[in-house]
Structures are given as structure tokens and as C-alpha cells.
């Protein structure tokens, strides 16, 4: 299960100020800051059978690491995003061209995805390229990761910029996440981002879930 808060960032100055924020720095875990290049490719069938069932299949290069991911279901309320998520490390860049859903077969959602796809072919429907600047924090009530993302969503029908902050809950209660993000959102007048990068890409493609 993935639980995170997501907000849009209006400009580079605001992003820089959040990165250097005194409050976040005061609860930061030492030696966790890093900048990681992220390239992700999302796949579906020609008739969008996964998207129609609120499932995303993604293969992402995270630095030098390749991870295949399923995300499904969940809910979005304001900037709060809650959804199911499974990540499987893979060692083959061929997955960026032809991902094999069988790698998820040990999970219930993986079996559902395999059944939905059947004999249909998967193809790329969108790509995201961005740099993630991140660090971990411990508020005393929860451990979270703060990520500042800057880049682009790329589809056959247009592109869109990425400039946002995600704060993901790793351990602790949801209230701890909401308390930290409320402080940052109010301080920098941030607006909730109600759509994931994937949902924004689908919108560019003209697909309405």
C-alpha cells in the first residue's frame, strides 16, 4: 500500500526553498539526500484494458536500478493518494520494450492482470522523465520520504511538465503524514495535485477513467 501527499510547485524558487526548509531539515535523517534520474514507461493493451480497470503497469529506471511496478485501486482526496502497489526488481532493459506480466504472478493482483491481458499485446502508452531530489524525515510520529520531482510527461498526443512534491509515508500513522504536509503546504501556498503522473498522461491521451 502506498500512502502519499502530492502538491504542485509553481516555480523553481519555491522548490529550492522547500529543499532548504528549516523545519524539514530539523527532522531530516542524516545522509539520506540524493538526486536520482527517473525514466518510466507505462504499458497497456490497444483497448486500454488495464486503465479501464484502474491498473497501471510501469517499468522504471531509478538511477541504475530497474523496477517493474503495478499500481491499482485506491483513492485520491485532495492531495492524499492511497493505492495498492507492488514493486519487482528486474535486471533486463528489454522490459522497457516488452514487459512480462508473469513476474507479478505470485500476487493476487498479478493474477488478475495476467487474466485481463490474456493474449493481447502490451505496448507503450506514455513515458515520464524527471529528476527526483529526495531525503527522509522522522517527525517522531512517522517516517517519510520527501521527493521534489522536475521533468516531463511524454505521450503521442502531447507533453506536460512535472514540477511537484510528494511526501510518502513509510511508517507511522496517516495523521503524521498529514501534519507534516499541512505545515509545508500552508507555508508555501501549495495546491493539492489530485492526479498522479499516470492519470495526467491518460488525460493527454484523451482517456477518461
Secondary structure, 3 states (H helix, E strand, C coil): CEEEEEEECCCHHHHHHHHCCHHHHHCECCCCCEEEEEEEEEEECCCCHHHHCCEEEEEEEECCEEEEEEEEEEEEECCEEEEEEEEEEECCHHHHCCCCHHHHCCCHHHHHHHHHHCCCCCEEEEEEEEEEEEEEEECCCEEEEEEEEEEEEEECCEEEEEEEEEEEEEEECHHHHHHHHHHHHHHCCCEECCCCHHHHHHHHCCCCC
